[in-house]
C-alpha cells in the first residue's frame, strides 16, 4: 500500500515540477520579450553572420540582428498568441459542450455537426484559410488559432456533462424550479472545471506550435515582426551554408516551451484521473 502511495506522490511532485518549470520559463520569456527594446535586435550590417559567442549567445543573422533577443521577442509574441487563443478557444468549447449536453436535440446535433465539420478539414489548411481571410498578421493568426482548437475539448466537456446531468442533485434542482442555465451554472460547470483546466493547459502548446507553423508558411506575422515562425523561415535560406545557429536556437526555445507544457498537462491529466492511483 505504501508503495502505491509513494508512486502517487512521485507523480504529484513530477507534475508540480513541470508546471512550475513551464510557468517560470514562459513568464521569463514573456517579460523579457515585452521589456526588450527594438534596438537590442536591430539591424547591424557590420555584425552579419556572427556565430554564437559571448557578445551574441545565439549568433546573428544576415542583417546582423542579435538572434538571442530576436528569438526571445519572437517567443513572447507566440506566448501572447497562445494565451489569448487558448482562453478564447477553451471558452467556446465550454459553452458548446455544456449547451449541447444539457439542451440535447437539435442543439446537440448542431454542435456535433460543427465539431465534425471543423475536424474534417485538415487543421493546417483550416488555419491558413482563416488567417488569410482575416488579412494575415497578428490578428489573422490569433483568430485562426482561437477558432480551430475547440472541437476536441468540446467533446470532452460534453461527455462529462452527459454523465453529470443524470445525477440526483441535478434532477432535484430541476424539480425546485431551476432553469437549465441555472442548473448548468451551479451544478454542472463546477464539476467539469478540472477537465476544462487540463484542456486549457494542453491547448496552449498546440496553439503556439500552430502559430509558428502558419507564420513559417507566410500566412501569419509579417517578416518585419520578430516571431519564431519568421525566424525559422528566414533561416532556411542560410542553413545549407553552415549558419546552423539561425534555426537551432530559436527552434529549441519553441520546442522547450511546447514540451514543458505538454508533459505538465499529460501528468496533470493522469494525476486527476482516479484510475491513475494504481500506476
Backbone as CSV, one residue per row, in Angstrom:
resi,resn,N_x,N_y,N_z,CA_x,CA_y,CA_z,C_x,C_y,C_z
1,UNK,0.820,-1.206,0.000,0.000,0.000,0.000,0.857,1.260,0.000
2,UNK,1.923,1.241,0.802,2.807,2.388,0.868,3.506,2.632,-0.456
3,UNK,3.762,1.546,-1.191,4.421,1.680,-2.487,3.541,2.445,-3.461
4,UNK,2.245,2.126,-3.461,1.326,2.834,-4.353,1.217,4.304,-3.960
5,UNK,1.155,4.546,-2.652,1.033,5.916,-2.205,2.278,6.719,-2.567
6,UNK,3.442,6.106,-2.399,4.672,6.793,-2.766,4.727,7.104,-4.239
7,UNK,4.242,6.138,-5.086,4.214,6.391,-6.516,3.321,7.550,-6.867
8,UNK,2.184,7.642,-6.177,1.252,8.746,-6.419,1.904,10.086,-6.101
9,UNK,2.577,10.140,-4.962,3.218,11.392,-4.583,4.388,11.720,-5.510
10,UNK,5.055,10.703,-6.035,6.114,10.958,-7.001,5.546,11.625,-8.252
11,UNK,4.398,11.127,-8.704,3.760,11.737,-9.878,3.310,13.152,-9.561
12,UNK,2.840,13.361,-8.347,2.401,14.700,-7.982,3.578,15.678,-7.978
13,UNK,4.695,15.257,-7.396,5.867,16.134,-7.392,6.364,16.385,-8.813
14,UNK,6.317,15.343,-9.643,6.746,15.488,-11.030,5.850,16.482,-11.771
15,UNK,4.546,16.387,-11.536,3.616,17.303,-12.179,3.848,18.729,-11.740
16,UNK,4.003,18.925,-10.433,4.249,20.267,-9.911,5.556,20.842,-10.444
17,UNK,6.554,19.983,-10.597,7.839,20.444,-11.126,7.692,20.954,-12.557
18,UNK,7.025,20.172,-13.408,6.882,20.574,-14.807,6.005,21.820,-14.939
19,UNK,4.937,21.907,-14.145,4.094,23.103,-14.194,4.883,24.325,-13.748
20,UNK,5.658,24.164,-12.655,6.477,25.276,-12.179,7.541,25.681,-13.187
21,UNK,8.214,24.683,-13.779,9.255,24.978,-14.765,8.668,25.665,-15.988
22,UNK,7.511,25.191,-16.465,6.874,25.802,-17.631,6.442,27.230,-17.329
23,UNK,5.886,27.446,-16.133,5.435,28.787,-15.760,6.611,29.760,-15.665
24,UNK,7.699,29.324,-15.020,8.879,30.184,-14.886,9.471,30.492,-16.255
25,UNK,9.591,29.466,-17.095,10.193,29.651,-18.415,9.379,30.614,-19.273
26,UNK,8.072,30.389,-19.327,7.235,31.234,-20.172,7.100,32.641,-19.610
27,UNK,7.016,32.764,-18.293,6.931,34.096,-17.685,8.197,34.893,-17.946
28,UNK,9.347,34.228,-17.796,10.625,34.903,-18.058,10.721,35.348,-19.512
29,UNK,10.371,34.452,-20.431,10.425,34.801,-21.859,9.451,35.921,-22.191
30,UNK,8.249,35.861,-21.613,7.241,36.893,-21.891,7.685,38.258,-21.379
31,UNK,8.161,38.300,-20.126,8.588,39.578,-19.539,9.802,40.130,-20.276
32,UNK,10.788,39.258,-20.562,11.966,39.716,-21.287,11.599,40.238,-22.676
33,UNK,10.692,39.540,-23.343,10.283,39.972,-24.675,9.565,41.302,-24.660
34,UNK,8.710,41.509,-23.666,7.968,42.756,-23.580,8.871,43.933,-23.205
35,UNK,9.914,43.643,-22.419,10.799,44.716,-21.956,11.989,44.963,-22.881
36,UNK,12.217,44.073,-23.841,13.366,44.221,-24.729,13.130,45.343,-25.734
37,UNK,14.050,46.277,-25.764,13.930,47.391,-26.702,14.265,46.918,-28.117
38,UNK,13.604,47.463,-29.141,13.879,47.052,-30.530,15.343,47.221,-30.931
39,UNK,16.047,48.140,-30.276,17.457,48.346,-30.615,18.316,47.125,-30.296
40,UNK,17.863,46.287,-29.346,18.662,45.130,-28.964,18.723,44.094,-30.083
41,UNK,17.709,44.071,-30.949,17.735,43.153,-32.089,17.628,43.928,-33.404
42,UNK,18.192,45.140,-33.399,18.165,45.979,-34.588,19.198,45.547,-35.624
43,UNK,19.098,46.136,-36.807,19.981,45.808,-37.934,21.372,46.387,-37.700
44,UNK,22.390,45.562,-37.940,23.786,45.988,-37.832,24.593,45.188,-38.860
45,UNK,24.762,45.757,-40.048,25.409,45.026,-41.144,26.884,44.737,-40.872
46,UNK,27.448,45.417,-39.915,28.852,45.148,-39.586,29.014,43.867,-38.771
47,UNK,27.890,43.292,-38.318,27.958,42.068,-37.496,27.153,40.933,-38.133
48,UNK,27.196,40.849,-39.457,26.439,39.812,-40.167,27.049,38.425,-39.927
49,UNK,26.166,37.436,-39.722,26.538,36.026,-39.613,27.647,35.774,-38.578
50,UNK,27.545,36.435,-37.450,28.481,36.157,-36.358,28.024,34.879,-35.660
51,UNK,28.884,33.867,-35.550,28.483,32.634,-34.869,28.299,32.877,-33.376
52,UNK,27.687,31.927,-32.662,27.473,32.102,-31.214,28.769,32.445,-30.489
53,UNK,28.714,33.500,-29.676,29.871,33.956,-28.910,29.352,34.619,-27.640
54,UNK,30.253,35.154,-26.842,29.859,35.780,-25.588,28.975,37.005,-25.833
55,UNK,29.314,37.809,-26.842,28.533,39.019,-27.140,27.179,38.684,-27.753
56,UNK,27.133,37.607,-28.535,25.892,37.174,-29.188,25.710,35.674,-28.932
57,UNK,25.073,35.291,-27.823,24.965,33.870,-27.454,24.314,33.003,-28.525
58,UNK,23.375,33.559,-29.274,22.700,32.808,-30.342,23.208,33.209,-31.718
59,UNK,24.271,34.008,-31.790,24.798,34.471,-33.058,23.973,35.614,-33.634
60,UNK,24.239,35.956,-34.883,23.476,36.994,-35.583,23.015,36.456,-36.935
61,UNK,22.083,37.171,-37.573,21.536,36.717,-38.852,22.165,37.489,-40.006
62,UNK,21.524,37.415,-41.169,22.087,38.036,-42.370,22.053,39.553,-42.336
63,UNK,21.310,40.127,-41.401,21.280,41.584,-41.240,22.008,42.045,-39.987
64,UNK,22.690,41.136,-39.333,23.424,41.490,-38.135,22.563,41.617,-36.893
65,UNK,21.331,41.153,-36.958,20.440,41.245,-35.800,20.774,40.157,-34.783
66,UNK,20.775,40.517,-33.505,21.100,39.579,-32.434,20.003,38.525,-32.341
67,UNK,20.375,37.252,-32.536,19.395,36.179,-32.574,18.818,35.861,-31.205
68,UNK,19.572,36.126,-30.140,19.048,35.838,-28.803,17.856,36.738,-28.488
69,UNK,18.052,38.041,-28.598,16.966,38.965,-28.274,15.823,38.859,-29.283
70,UNK,16.167,38.579,-30.523,15.109,38.419,-31.537,14.285,37.159,-31.261
71,UNK,14.954,36.088,-30.831,14.240,34.856,-30.512,13.374,35.019,-29.274
72,UNK,13.892,35.713,-28.262,13.110,35.964,-27.048,11.873,36.791,-27.367
73,UNK,12.048,37.826,-28.190,10.912,38.649,-28.599,9.915,37.827,-29.412
74,UNK,10.420,36.974,-30.301,9.535,36.132,-31.096,8.768,35.141,-30.240
75,UNK,9.436,34.542,-29.243,8.759,33.598,-28.364,7.703,34.304,-27.528
76,UNK,7.991,35.529,-27.095,6.994,36.274,-26.314,5.751,36.562,-27.155
77,UNK,5.942,36.870,-28.455,4.785,37.062,-29.336,3.974,35.781,-29.469
78,UNK,4.663,34.651,-29.578,3.971,33.369,-29.663,3.224,33.058,-28.372
79,UNK,3.810,33.408,-27.230,3.161,33.157,-25.940,1.876,33.976,-25.820
80,UNK,1.938,35.240,-26.230,0.744,36.078,-26.175,-0.361,35.494,-27.045
81,UNK,-0.002,35.092,-28.267,-0.983,34.467,-29.159,-1.525,33.187,-28.531
82,UNK,-0.632,32.363,-27.963,-1.051,31.104,-27.364,-1.992,31.294,-26.197
83,UNK,-1.701,32.268,-25.326,-2.554,32.515,-24.160,-3.936,33.001,-24.592
84,UNK,-3.984,34.015,-25.453,-5.272,34.563,-25.892,-6.087,33.525,-26.660
85,UNK,-5.421,32.807,-27.555,-6.127,31.805,-28.356,-6.638,30.663,-27.484
86,UNK,-5.853,30.232,-26.501,-6.275,29.150,-25.616,-7.485,29.558,-24.787
87,UNK,-7.488,30.786,-24.288,-8.618,31.259,-23.485,-9.886,31.318,-24.319
88,UNK,-9.787,31.940,-25.499,-10.964,32.069,-26.360,-11.464,30.701,-26.807
89,UNK,-10.546,29.846,-27.256,-10.934,28.532,-27.768,-11.532,27.668,-26.662
90,UNK,-10.972,27.723,-25.456,-11.493,26.911,-24.358,-12.868,27.396,-23.906
91,UNK,-13.094,28.714,-23.948,-14.422,29.232,-23.589,-15.470,28.796,-24.613
92,UNK,-15.093,28.800,-25.893,-16.009,28.293,-26.920,-16.339,26.834,-26.649
93,UNK,-15.327,26.045,-26.311,-15.535,24.628,-26.025,-16.425,24.430,-24.809
94,UNK,-16.235,25.249,-23.779,-17.047,25.119,-22.563,-18.510,25.430,-22.848
95,UNK,-18.766,26.523,-23.570,-20.141,26.910,-23.882,-20.804,25.871,-24.791
96,UNK,-20.113,25.458,-25.840,-20.675,24.480,-26.770,-20.898,23.132,-26.098
97,UNK,-19.912,22.671,-25.332,-20.024,21.355,-24.704,-21.140,21.282,-23.693
98,UNK,-21.243,22.300,-22.835,-22.293,22.303,-21.809,-23.666,22.459,-22.450
99,UNK,-23.789,23.384,-23.393,-25.089,23.631,-24.027,-25.571,22.409,-24.793
100,UNK,-24.665,21.760,-25.531,-25.049,20.580,-26.306,-25.532,19.455,-25.398
101,UNK,-24.843,19.220,-24.291,-25.203,18.114,-23.392,-26.489,18.404,-22.629
102,UNK,-26.681,19.651,-22.212,-27.849,19.991,-21.399,-29.099,20.110,-22.251
103,UNK,-29.003,20.772,-23.383,-30.182,21.005,-24.214,-30.545,19.794,-25.055
104,UNK,-29.518,19.096,-25.594,-29.790,17.922,-26.414,-30.527,18.285,-27.697
105,UNK,-31.100,17.284,-28.341,-31.922,17.505,-29.513,-31.203,18.216,-30.641
106,UNK,-31.852,19.239,-31.192,-31.323,19.985,-32.333,-30.010,20.670,-31.968
107,UNK,-29.944,21.221,-30.751,-28.729,21.930,-30.321,-27.540,20.972,-30.284
108,UNK,-27.759,19.786,-29.732,-26.688,18.792,-29.645,-26.235,18.361,-31.033
109,UNK,-27.181,18.142,-31.929,-26.821,17.736,-33.291,-26.080,18.840,-34.020
110,UNK,-26.481,20.089,-33.797,-25.795,21.215,-34.448,-24.354,21.340,-33.952
111,UNK,-24.146,21.233,-32.640,-22.792,21.337,-32.093,-21.926,20.195,-32.604
112,UNK,-22.465,18.976,-32.620,-21.704,17.836,-33.137,-21.387,17.999,-34.619
113,UNK,-22.314,18.597,-35.365,-22.053,18.864,-36.782,-20.911,19.864,-36.937
114,UNK,-20.901,20.915,-36.107,-19.813,21.901,-36.151,-18.477,21.262,-35.792
115,UNK,-18.486,20.376,-34.795,-17.258,19.682,-34.396,-16.747,18.809,-35.535
116,UNK,-17.646,18.029,-36.130,-17.251,17.150,-37.232,-16.760,17.947,-38.434
117,UNK,-17.408,19.081,-38.706,-17.003,19.916,-39.834,-15.609,20.476,-39.619
118,UNK,-15.361,20.961,-38.396,-14.056,21.562,-38.100,-12.947,20.511,-38.108
119,UNK,-13.250,19.322,-37.579,-12.243,18.274,-37.507,-12.086,17.534,-38.829
120,UNK,-13.057,17.700,-39.728,-12.987,17.026,-41.020,-12.059,17.701,-42.006
121,UNK,-11.770,18.977,-41.761,-10.850,19.719,-42.626,-9.447,19.632,-42.034
122,UNK,-8.425,19.352,-42.842,-7.054,19.334,-42.305,-6.750,20.602,-41.529
123,UNK,-6.226,20.422,-40.322,-6.087,21.536,-39.383,-5.255,22.678,-39.951
124,UNK,-4.128,22.364,-40.541,-3.246,23.410,-41.047,-3.895,24.183,-42.184
125,UNK,-4.634,23.486,-43.034,-5.320,24.164,-44.136,-6.386,25.110,-43.602
126,UNK,-7.127,24.647,-42.583,-8.154,25.500,-41.978,-7.529,26.733,-41.329
127,UNK,-6.395,26.555,-40.668,-5.686,27.685,-40.066,-5.278,28.706,-41.124
128,UNK,-4.726,28.211,-42.223,-4.267,29.108,-43.292,-5.450,29.849,-43.909
129,UNK,-6.553,29.164,-44.144,-7.723,29.796,-44.756,-8.267,30.916,-43.879
130,UNK,-8.418,30.642,-42.583,-8.965,31.657,-41.680,-8.005,32.835,-41.545
131,UNK,-6.717,32.542,-41.390,-5.731,33.610,-41.256,-5.703,34.482,-42.510
132,UNK,-5.784,33.856,-43.677,-5.773,34.609,-44.943,-7.029,35.471,-45.065
133,UNK,-8.184,34.910,-44.683,-9.442,35.667,-44.754,-9.432,36.868,-43.808
134,UNK,-8.718,36.753,-42.679,-8.658,37.831,-41.700,-7.533,38.818,-42.000
135,UNK,-6.856,38.667,-43.134,-5.820,39.605,-43.514,-4.442,39.274,-43.005
136,UNK,-4.255,38.028,-42.548,-2.963,37.568,-42.019,-2.504,38.465,-40.867
137,UNK,-1.211,38.516,-40.594,-0.722,39.315,-39.482,-1.088,38.715,-38.134
138,UNK,-0.837,39.469,-37.066,-1.139,39.000,-35.721,-2.613,38.734,-35.503
139,UNK,-3.466,39.627,-36.015,-4.912,39.454,-35.867,-5.395,38.196,-36.573
140,UNK,-4.906,37.973,-37.775,-5.348,36.817,-38.549,-4.932,35.505,-37.927
141,UNK,-3.666,35.403,-37.507,-3.187,34.140,-36.957,-3.818,33.864,-35.600
142,UNK,-4.060,34.905,-34.784,-4.692,34.686,-33.489,-6.134,34.224,-33.667
143,UNK,-6.845,34.856,-34.616,-8.225,34.439,-34.886,-8.271,33.008,-35.382
144,UNK,-7.352,32.656,-36.267,-7.322,31.302,-36.821,-7.064,30.262,-35.737
145,UNK,-6.094,30.513,-34.879,-5.768,29.558,-33.817,-6.915,29.453,-32.817
146,UNK,-7.534,30.586,-32.475,-8.610,30.586,-31.485,-9.851,29.849,-31.986
147,UNK,-10.110,29.917,-33.292,-11.341,29.334,-33.838,-11.182,27.890,-34.302
148,UNK,-10.023,27.300,-34.110,-9.821,25.937,-34.617,-9.364,24.937,-33.561
149,UNK,-9.269,25.356,-32.297,-8.745,24.454,-31.272,-9.781,24.046,-30.226
150,UNK,-11.052,24.282,-30.502,-12.078,23.977,-29.521,-12.766,22.616,-29.694
151,UNK,-12.762,21.970,-30.878,-13.583,20.761,-31.049,-13.293,19.625,-30.076
152,UNK,-12.032,19.266,-29.873,-11.723,18.123,-29.011,-12.120,18.404,-27.565
153,UNK,-11.864,19.606,-27.089,-12.261,19.954,-25.725,-13.779,20.001,-25.598
154,UNK,-14.461,20.411,-26.658,-15.927,20.408,-26.644,-16.460,18.999,-26.426
155,UNK,-15.874,18.032,-27.087,-16.304,16.642,-26.906,-16.063,16.158,-25.480
156,UNK,-14.932,16.526,-24.901,-14.629,16.113,-23.529,-15.616,16.728,-22.546
157,UNK,-15.870,18.029,-22.693,-16.804,18.712,-21.793,-18.212,18.139,-21.956
158,UNK,-18.625,17.904,-23.178,-19.957,17.337,-23.437,-20.097,15.975,-22.775
159,UNK,-19.074,15.127,-22.900,-19.132,13.792,-22.295,-19.234,13.873,-20.779
160,UNK,-18.512,14.805,-20.167,-18.571,14.970,-18.711,-19.959,15.429,-18.273
161,UNK,-20.525,16.389,-18.983,-21.840,16.919,-18.606,-22.930,15.871,-18.812
162,UNK,-22.814,15.045,-19.827,-23.799,13.981,-20.051,-23.853,13.017,-18.864
163,UNK,-22.717,12.793,-18.221,-22.697,11.944,-17.038,-23.282,12.652,-15.821
164,UNK,-23.026,13.956,-15.715,-23.445,14.700,-14.528,-24.939,15.016,-14.550
165,UNK,-25.512,15.248,-15.724,-26.889,15.741,-15.794,-27.918,14.739,-15.274
166,UNK,-27.561,13.453,-15.193,-28.486,12.454,-14.671,-28.353,12.241,-13.168
167,UNK,-27.436,12.965,-12.540,-27.271,12.831,-11.086,-28.515,13.343,-10.353
168,UNK,-28.724,12.804,-9.142,-29.940,13.133,-8.394,-29.997,14.599,-7.996
169,UNK,-28.853,15.184,-7.625,-28.888,16.584,-7.198,-29.207,17.518,-8.358
170,UNK,-28.834,17.127,-9.584,-29.183,17.942,-10.753,-30.675,17.825,-11.037
171,UNK,-31.209,16.600,-10.979,-32.636,16.411,-11.194,-33.457,17.108,-10.120
172,UNK,-32.927,17.126,-8.890,-33.629,17.813,-7.798,-33.686,19.310,-8.043
173,UNK,-32.634,19.864,-8.622,-32.635,21.301,-8.909,-33.691,21.661,-9.948
174,UNK,-33.920,20.755,-10.916,-34.983,20.993,-11.894,-36.352,20.978,-11.213
175,UNK,-36.548,20.034,-10.285,-37.834,19.937,-9.584,-38.073,21.151,-8.691
176,UNK,-37.001,21.812,-8.282,-37.134,23.006,-7.444,-37.344,24.263,-8.268
177,UNK,-37.470,24.106,-9.570,-37.791,25.232,-10.431,-36.605,25.887,-11.115
178,UNK,-35.436,25.298,-10.989,-34.258,25.878,-11.632,-34.337,25.654,-13.147
179,UNK,-33.903,26.662,-13.909,-33.830,26.518,-15.357,-32.588,25.706,-15.721
180,UNK,-32.511,25.304,-17.004,-31.344,24.526,-17.433,-30.063,25.354,-17.310
181,UNK,-30.181,26.669,-17.534,-28.999,27.529,-17.420,-28.530,27.617,-15.972
182,UNK,-29.458,27.756,-15.045,-29.095,27.822,-13.630,-28.497,26.504,-13.155
183,UNK,-29.090,25.389,-13.587,-28.557,24.076,-13.196,-27.154,23.868,-13.760
184,UNK,-26.960,24.297,-14.990,-25.629,24.152,-15.601,-24.604,25.019,-14.892
185,UNK,-24.987,26.248,-14.562,-24.056,27.177,-13.920,-23.712,26.752,-12.492
186,UNK,-24.703,26.266,-11.744,-24.499,25.978,-10.326,-24.001,24.559,-10.062
187,UNK,-24.360,23.602,-10.922,-24.061,22.205,-10.610,-23.149,21.519,-11.626
188,UNK,-23.253,21.854,-12.900,-22.517,21.115,-13.930,-21.153,21.732,-14.233
189,UNK,-21.142,23.044,-14.467,-19.868,23.694,-14.810,-18.821,23.504,-13.717
190,UNK,-19.161,23.673,-12.418,-18.128,23.423,-11.389,-17.551,22.018,-11.435
191,UNK,-18.335,21.042,-11.873,-17.863,19.663,-11.915,-16.927,19.405,-13.094
192,UNK,-17.046,20.196,-14.148,-16.193,19.982,-15.328,-14.973,20.894,-15.336
193,UNK,-14.807,21.719,-14.295,-13.659,22.627,-14.230,-12.328,21.886,-14.319
194,UNK,-12.124,20.733,-13.604,-10.836,20.024,-13.749,-10.531,19.628,-15.184
195,UNK,-11.515,19.079,-15.882,-11.316,18.711,-17.287,-11.054,19.948,-18.129
196,UNK,-11.758,21.011,-17.824,-11.593,22.267,-18.569,-10.182,22.835,-18.402
197,UNK,-9.677,22.849,-17.162,-8.348,23.407,-16.904,-7.252,22.577,-17.580
198,UNK,-7.400,21.253,-17.532,-6.427,20.396,-18.215,-6.469,20.657,-19.718
199,UNK,-7.669,20.841,-20.238,-7.808,21.139,-21.662,-7.140,22.440,-22.048
200,UNK,-7.252,23.465,-21.196,-6.605,24.750,-21.472,-5.088,24.581,-21.501
201,UNK,-4.556,23.830,-20.531,-3.106,23.610,-20.470,-2.617,22.871,-21.709
202,UNK,-3.382,21.867,-22.140,-2.974,21.099,-23.314,-3.212,21.858,-24.613
203,UNK,-4.112,22.827,-24.599,-4.344,23.642,-25.796,-3.178,24.578,-26.070
204,UNK,-2.550,25.051,-25.004,-1.522,26.081,-25.155,-0.369,25.653,-26.067
205,UNK,0.279,24.493,-25.837,1.388,24.123,-26.732,0.962,23.949,-28.175
206,UNK,-0.254,23.427,-28.398,-0.741,23.298,-29.773,-0.933,24.676,-30.400
207,UNK,-1.407,25.630,-29.605,-1.659,26.973,-30.129,-0.375,27.644,-30.589
208,UNK,0.677,27.589,-29.767,1.904,28.279,-30.165,2.619,27.538,-31.295
209,UNK,2.487,26.210,-31.338,3.082,25.458,-32.446,2.395,25.793,-33.760
210,UNK,1.075,25.873,-33.744,0.356,26.165,-34.974,0.545,27.622,-35.392
211,UNK,0.682,28.519,-34.416,1.001,29.910,-34.768,2.340,29.978,-35.491
212,UNK,3.340,29.266,-34.961,4.656,29.254,-35.591,4.594,28.619,-36.979
213,UNK,3.794,27.560,-37.126,3.687,26.877,-38.419,3.041,27.773,-39.475
214,UNK,1.942,28.446,-39.096,1.262,29.325,-40.048,2.166,30.493,-40.433
215,UNK,2.876,31.059,-39.461,3.805,32.152,-39.749,4.962,31.672,-40.620
216,UNK,5.457,30.471,-40.345,6.539,29.896,-41.139,6.155,29.782,-42.609
217,UNK,4.890,29.460,-42.865,4.417,29.299,-44.238,4.053,30.626,-44.895
218,UNK,4.140,31.732,-44.141,3.898,33.049,-44.725,2.492,33.574,-44.573
219,UNK,1.664,32.943,-43.716,0.278,33.381,-43.541,0.018,33.932,-42.148
220,UNK,1.087,34.247,-41.410,0.943,34.782,-40.064,1.571,36.148,-39.948
221,UNK,2.467,36.286,-38.983,3.139,37.562,-38.775,3.959,37.945,-40.015
222,UNK,4.023,39.240,-40.347,4.856,39.668,-41.473,6.333,39.548,-41.132
223,UNK,7.188,39.678,-42.162,8.622,39.449,-41.989,9.278,40.453,-41.052
224,UNK,8.718,41.667,-40.948,9.353,42.682,-40.102,9.079,42.482,-38.606
225,UNK,8.138,41.598,-38.266,7.795,41.343,-36.856,8.613,40.161,-36.344
226,UNK,9.304,40.319,-35.225,10.043,39.175,-34.666,9.073,38.071,-34.231
227,UNK,9.184,36.914,-34.826,8.344,35.764,-34.492,9.142,34.504,-34.805
228,UNK,8.918,33.457,-34.029,9.676,32.228,-34.219,9.464,31.672,-35.624
229,UNK,8.233,31.741,-36.119,7.966,31.254,-37.464,8.707,32.045,-38.526
230,UNK,8.765,33.362,-38.366,9.503,34.213,-39.303,10.994,33.894,-39.254
231,UNK,11.535,33.758,-38.040,12.964,33.473,-37.875,13.323,32.134,-38.517
232,UNK,12.515,31.107,-38.281,12.797,29.789,-38.854,12.667,29.808,-40.378
233,UNK,11.707,30.576,-40.880,11.543,30.674,-42.333,12.751,31.342,-42.972
234,UNK,13.239,32.402,-42.347,14.420,33.090,-42.878,15.671,32.218,-42.779
235,UNK,15.751,31.407,-41.735,16.951,30.584,-41.537,17.099,29.510,-42.604
236,UNK,15.980,29.117,-43.238,16.049,28.090,-44.267,16.896,28.525,-45.465
237,UNK,17.018,29.839,-45.671,17.800,30.338,-46.796,19.304,30.192,-46.548
238,UNK,19.691,30.064,-45.285,21.113,30.100,-44.959,21.603,28.844,-44.243
239,UNK,20.709,27.948,-43.869,21.138,26.797,-43.079,22.045,25.867,-43.887
240,UNK,21.850,25.815,-45.198,22.698,24.952,-46.029,24.108,25.513,-46.207
241,UNK,24.301,26.770,-45.834,25.626,27.382,-45.941,26.378,27.335,-44.617
242,UNK,25.863,26.566,-43.671,26.552,26.390,-42.397,26.115,27.325,-41.298
243,UNK,25.080,28.153,-41.537,24.595,29.069,-40.494,23.548,28.346,-39.643
244,UNK,23.963,27.273,-38.994,23.054,26.401,-38.256,22.383,27.082,-37.076
245,UNK,23.063,28.068,-36.473,22.533,28.693,-35.256,21.254,29.490,-35.520
246,UNK,21.038,29.875,-36.778,19.850,30.654,-37.090,18.570,29.846,-36.938
247,UNK,18.662,28.525,-37.026,17.485,27.670,-36.883,17.489,26.888,-35.581
248,UNK,18.668,26.488,-35.111,18.750,25.584,-33.954,18.244,26.254,-32.684
249,UNK,18.771,27.422,-32.353,18.424,28.051,-31.077,16.967,28.520,-31.004
250,UNK,16.432,29.215,-32.015,15.007,29.567,-31.959,14.110,28.330,-31.912
251,UNK,14.481,27.291,-32.685,13.692,26.064,-32.664,13.699,25.393,-31.312
252,UNK,14.866,25.385,-30.652,14.952,24.780,-29.321,14.137,25.557,-28.295
253,UNK,14.126,26.867,-28.389,13.333,27.675,-27.465,11.847,27.354,-27.601
254,UNK,11.369,27.244,-28.843,9.968,26.901,-29.074,9.680,25.472,-28.623
255,UNK,10.590,24.563,-28.943,10.400,23.160,-28.578,10.353,22.977,-27.067
256,UNK,11.197,23.694,-26.334,11.217,23.590,-24.881,9.911,24.079,-24.274
257,UNK,9.387,25.188,-24.787,8.116,25.713,-24.288,6.985,24.721,-24.520
258,UNK,6.933,24.144,-25.707,5.880,23.182,-26.046,6.020,21.914,-25.208
259,UNK,7.246,21.396,-25.084,7.468,20.149,-24.351,7.122,20.294,-22.877
260,UNK,7.504,21.400,-22.257,7.231,21.599,-20.835,5.734,21.592,-20.554
261,UNK,4.972,22.324,-21.337,3.533,22.386,-21.100,2.841,21.081,-21.481
262,UNK,3.316,20.436,-22.523,2.709,19.178,-22.930,2.906,18.106,-21.864
263,UNK,4.114,17.983,-21.346,4.398,17.000,-20.295,3.639,17.352,-19.018
264,UNK,3.594,18.646,-18.662,2.869,19.068,-17.471,1.384,18.737,-17.599
265,UNK,0.805,19.004,-18.766,-0.607,18.708,-18.974,-0.914,17.220,-18.923
266,UNK,-0.061,16.410,-19.537,-0.284,14.965,-19.524,-0.178,14.401,-18.107
267,UNK,0.800,14.863,-17.346,0.944,14.387,-15.964,-0.199,14.871,-15.087
268,UNK,-0.661,16.098,-15.313,-1.792,16.604,-14.549,-3.057,15.818,-14.863
269,UNK,-3.226,15.438,-16.130,-4.385,14.640,-16.514,-4.366,13.279,-15.837
270,UNK,-3.195,12.650,-15.771,-3.085,11.363,-15.092,-3.269,11.502,-13.591
271,UNK,-2.786,12.595,-13.035,-2.888,12.813,-11.595,-4.335,12.981,-11.165
272,UNK,-5.126,13.667,-11.986,-6.524,13.937,-11.634,-7.446,12.808,-12.048
273,UNK,-6.904,11.798,-12.736,-7.695,10.623,-13.097,-7.705,9.646,-11.934
274,UNK,-8.851,9.288,-11.376,-8.880,8.370,-10.239,-8.230,7.037,-10.539
275,UNK,-8.283,6.572,-11.783,-7.719,5.271,-12.123,-6.190,5.277,-12.132
276,UNK,-5.568,6.492,-12.109,-4.113,6.554,-12.152,-3.474,6.286,-10.817
277,UNK,-4.260,6.095,-9.786,-3.707,5.797,-8.480,-2.992,4.471,-8.413
278,UNK,-3.270,3.583,-9.372,-2.596,2.274,-9.386,-1.278,2.303,-10.105
279,UNK,-0.907,3.453,-10.745,0.335,3.488,-11.521,1.546,3.604,-10.605
